[in-house]
């Protein structure tokens, strides 16, 4: 099993990026915008409950990540690692499919607030996917 302290650190950074991303998305009215499905800036909180925002996952995925982090803080846990593997893989794909995330990492779309949030969240998700693979 991968070193538990690395998983705890990466999961903590990823969760922090999600929390900051949620606040930034609410303040700047960044709704989710993925292929074939787009949210509304007028219904940001409602959409977040089911689909997330441009920079944060929905609460049920965050709850799974918090649960897995709690289990890892108590000791080695294969089930928590399995959950983090799937969450990391899914969140990596989610960041890739999100239009605003792709814009923020392009040279012409850099933003002093949004770009670091996207890089930390996307990087944390990718690190989880890689660190937890067998």
C-alpha positions in Angstrom: 0.0 0.0 0.0 1.2 3.5 -0.8 2.6 5.5 2.0 -0.4 6.7 4.0 1.1 10.1 4.8 1.4 10.9 1.1 -2.3 10.0 0.5 -3.4 12.0 3.5 -1.4 15.0 2.3 -2.6 14.8 -1.3 -6.2 14.2 -0.2 -6.0 17.2 2.1 -4.7 19.5 -0.6 -7.3 18.3 -3.0 -10.1 18.8 -0.5 -8.8 22.3 0.3 -8.7 23.1 -3.5 -12.3 21.9 -3.7 -13.4 24.1 -0.9 -11.7 27.2 -2.3 -12.9 26.3 -5.7 -16.5 26.3 -4.4 -16.2 29.7 -2.9 -14.5 31.1 -6.0 -17.2 29.6 -8.2 -20.0 31.0 -6.1 -18.5 34.5 -6.0 -17.7 34.6 -9.7 -20.8 32.7 -10.7 -19.0 29.9 -12.5 -21.5 27.2 -13.1 -20.6 23.7 -14.4 -20.2 23.5 -18.2 -19.3 20.0 -19.5 -20.0 18.6 -23.0 -23.8 18.1 -23.5 -24.7 19.5 -20.1 -24.5 23.1 -18.8 -25.6 24.7 -15.5 -27.1 28.1 -14.9 -25.5 31.0 -13.0 -28.9 31.7 -11.6 -29.1 28.3 -10.0 -25.6 27.8 -8.9 -26.3 26.3 -5.4 -29.0 23.9 -6.7 -26.7 22.7 -9.6 -23.8 22.3 -7.2 -25.9 19.8 -5.1 -26.1 17.5 -8.1 -23.4 18.4 -10.6 -20.9 20.6 -8.8 -19.6 24.0 -10.0 -16.9 24.8 -12.5 -14.2 24.4 -9.7 -15.7 22.0 -7.2 -17.4 18.6 -7.1 -20.9 17.9 -5.8 -21.2 17.4 -2.0 -21.8 13.6 -2.2 -18.3 13.2 -3.8 -16.7 15.5 -1.3 -18.3 13.5 1.5 -16.8 10.3 0.1 -13.4 12.0 0.0 -13.7 13.2 3.6 -14.8 9.7 4.7 -11.7 8.2 3.0 -9.4 10.8 4.6 -10.8 10.1 8.0 -10.2 6.3 7.6 -6.7 6.9 6.4 -6.0 9.2 9.4 -6.9 6.3 11.7 -4.6 3.8 9.9 -4.0 1.9 6.7 -7.2 1.2 5.0 -7.5 -0.6 1.6 -11.2 0.4 1.2 -10.3 4.1 1.6 -7.5 3.7 -1.0 -9.9 2.1 -3.4 -12.4 5.0 -2.9 -9.7 7.6 -3.5 -8.5 5.8 -6.6 -11.9 6.0 -8.2 -12.5 9.6 -6.9 -9.1 10.7 -8.2 -9.8 9.1 -11.6 -13.3 10.6 -11.9 -12.3 14.0 -10.7 -9.4 14.1 -13.1 -11.8 13.4 -16.0 -14.2 15.9 -14.5 -11.6 18.7 -14.5 -10.7 17.7 -18.1 -14.3 17.9 -19.3 -15.0 21.2 -17.5 -14.8 24.1 -20.0 -13.7 26.8 -17.4 -11.0 24.5 -16.1 -9.5 24.0 -19.5 -9.6 27.7 -20.2 -7.8 28.6 -17.0 -4.8 26.4 -17.7 -4.3 27.8 -21.2 -1.8 30.6 -21.7 -4.4 33.1 -22.7 -6.8 32.2 -19.9 -4.6 32.5 -16.9 -6.3 34.2 -13.9 -4.5 35.0 -10.6 -7.3 33.5 -8.5 -8.9 30.8 -10.6 -5.8 29.2 -12.3 -4.1 28.2 -9.0 -7.4 26.7 -7.7 -7.8 24.6 -10.9 -4.1 23.5 -10.9 -4.3 22.4 -7.3 -7.6 20.6 -7.7 -6.8 19.0 -11.0 -3.2 18.1 -9.9 -4.5 16.7 -6.6 -7.1 14.6 -8.4 -4.5 13.3 -10.8 -2.0 12.6 -8.0 -4.7 10.6 -6.1 -5.4 8.5 -9.2 -1.6 7.8 -9.7 -0.7 7.3 -6.1 -3.5 4.8 -5.4 -3.1 2.6 -8.5 -2.0 -0.9 -8.0 
